[in-house]
Amino acid sequence: MSSRDSAAGLAASATALVASVVGMVRAKLVALVTAPKRFAVMVQRAIYDVRTGKRSTWDVAKSVLMTLFGLAMVLVLLFPLFWITTASLAEGSRLFNTSGIFPDPSTYNLGAYRWVIFESDFFFVDGDWGYPQLVLGGGDGLVSFRWAGTETGPGAVFNSLYIVSVTLAAGFGMIVPAAYAFSRRQFVGRKRILYGYVLFTQIGAGLSIATLVALYSLFSTYGLTNNLFVLGLFYAAGAIPFNTWLLKTYMDNIPVSYEEAAMVDGASFLDTIREVILPLTKPGLAVVLIFVWLAGWNEFIIAQTLLRPENYPLSVELYNIATEGRFSTPWTRFAAFANLFALPVAIVYFAAQRSVEDGLSFGGMEG
Amino acid sequence: MASSQPGTGVSGLARLRSALPFSSRDWGLLLVAPGMILFSSFMLYPIFYLFYISLTDATFAGSVIGGGAELIGLANYAQLISDPQFRTSMGVTWLFVAVSLVVKVFLAVGIALLLNHVRVAGKRYMRAAVIVPLGFPGIFTITVWRGMFSDARYGVFNTILGRYNEFMSSLSAPQALLFDVPIGFLSGRWEAFFAYVTTEVWLAYPFMVIIIVSALQDVPKSLHEAAMVDGAGALQRFRTVTLPAIKGPVLFASILTAATSFQQFLIPWVFNQGGPSRQNELIIVYGYREAITFNQFGLSAAILIVGIGFVGLFMYAAVRYGGLAEGVGDE
């Protein structure tokens, strides 16, 4: 098996992974769009059942009441998110004034989002976007493309994306093979390492803050502060135990007979990985993708301690907006910034909800 | 995978191999090793280093790095035992863990039962919606909660309480049922504690709901039907069918979320930095404070080592009694 072959295989499986995430988003959207129709059918059936005497009116009413109760509960639980979304639309009008909890809908505007995109450091420092430029006959071939005109340089989102790509690359490169080995191979120390990982599953952010004092000293000693690459590796390290464990559990549920059958048909070891294991673990991989992404995307205390301002990722910028004044936060701007920061992840997360549920229920299987 | 194949120099390699404590069937170890090394160097090594710092009189990062600190044995730990702030912090941390755990369990079981009920239409969508908090960054949600708990007269909760007061007065309810608004959610000790617990519960319930729902769905319908045929009421069915099914998973989730609550840093830090007057400093905040604000690196390291020790105990309990590592030993 040449290295180019396996590289191509890797690229293919990466594409497949992205495709499966996109597929999940699409399936969710379709389900959401068709939901009203299914709801209408349900109502019609209930009416029919009552007319024909199959169900009593009281029986239907109980269902309606329970559903309303469930809905009310969901609304109460999601109230903070609803509140902050309305707040993000109210740039210019004062929050926390006499007019009530929510800002006046007639004053809704996108000013806060405009501020995030064109004035904050979200995309470019001070929102100085610059413009794309075609260069003819430069050093990079006949026609090349460059981003020009931004005098202040790229902003926090690029730092965040850089950290996350390091975290993802390192994380996946180590988690997937290890999960496979734990699930399918016997080797010396397997049980003990696995126990160790399980012990550390729940110790993510908390542990890094606890060791912050030591981390800072170590990083300074080795001259690793203010290094986005090392920070990305650090987040990957924190994500390894939990995600390896999660993916291992996922792979355990794939019958070994599939691989044996492929082997009998003449597939090589790497073929079975590519054709059997990876396709069947796709939902698990998607969940790991989300969690590893979140590990690199959300953390800010370590980042704030180790990085200098020009390298701050979005999470630190968000924290800085939140604590601009000691107890006052520019709510509308904060909300708009936070929504742009969190929404892409939240959407993917929402779409992959089924897989997340399956993945997270790993420990509660006995019952 | 090339690295797992033996190279040239077979005879020497064979001798080396027979001397090693593992055989060629152990090559799976090679797949695990990179992750282990990365994890150990960024997570385990700092813990050991932290322990080392806790044995020194380091006062700031420079004295650790530059070697200006001296080993003073367990003096930092001795100081902790007599430090009233340590006792306050430990007490409030345990109280926080206990109170939020109880509320979490009841809330999550309630939500899970409701969103798994036959009579609730569209429960799958509702379930998708209620676990959304898990997908947002902590700094975002926690800051939002701080905004809602604002001390201001027109903060969200104060406004809601004001409306409630108006409503109750219009019913001419007794004065005892009214709230004294505005409540300083972030400036009073127990008010702040209440705000912490509420936020912690909100952050952690999705995880519990997921686990309980999946346990509920594993209960065969026939079991419920059989109980119904036997004339068991809703309460009795809950006790005899539902409860045994979710007991294990709830215990498991409780230990895990308790471990996370114990390490809660962001909520107190963002809300009011463990205030007022250091009364609500959860253990990690306390350790962080000592290092960052008071330049007591050695003492801070000792505090954090104690904290890590407790979390380790939690996780050990989870593995031992919660069946967390089930599946490690099978096959």
Interface residues (C-beta under 8 A of the other chain):
Chain A: M1 S3 S6 L32 A35 F39 M42 K62 S63 M66 T67 F69 G70 L71 M73 V74 L77 L78 P80 L81 W83 I84 A87 F96 N97 T98 G100 I101 A170 G173 M174 I175 P177 A178 Y180 A181 F182 R184 R185 Q186 F187 V188 G189 R190 K191 I193 L194 Y195 V198 L199 F200 T201 Q202 I203 A205 G206 L207 S208 I209 A210 T211 L212 V213 A214 L215 Y216 S217 L218 S220 T221 L233 F234 A236 A237 G238 I240 P241 T244 T249 D252 L270 L294 W297 N298 F300 I301 S315 L318 Y319 A322 T323 F327 T329 W331 F334 A335 A338 F341 A342 V345 A346 Y349 F350 Q353 V356 E357 D358 L360 S361 F362 G363 G364 M365 E366 G367
Chain B: M1 A2 P21 F22 R25 D26 W27 G28 L29 L31 V32 P34 G35 M36 L38 F39 S41 F42 M43 Y45 P46 I47 Y49 L50 I53 A61 V64 I65 I111 L114 L115 H117 R119 V120 A121 G122 K123 Y125 M126 R127 A128 A129 V130 I131 V132 P133 L134 G135 F136 P137 G138 I139 F140 T141 T143 V144 W145 R146 G147 M148 S150 D151 A152 Y154 G155 V156 T159 I160 L186 W202 Y205 F207 I210 I211 I212 V213 S214 A215 D218 A245 I246 K247 G248 P249 F252 A253 L256 A259 T260 F262 Q263 Q264 F265 L266 V270 I284 G287 Y288 A291 F297 S300 A301 L304 G307 I308 V311 G312 F314 M315 Y316 A318 V319 G322 G323 L324 A325 E326 G327 V328 G329
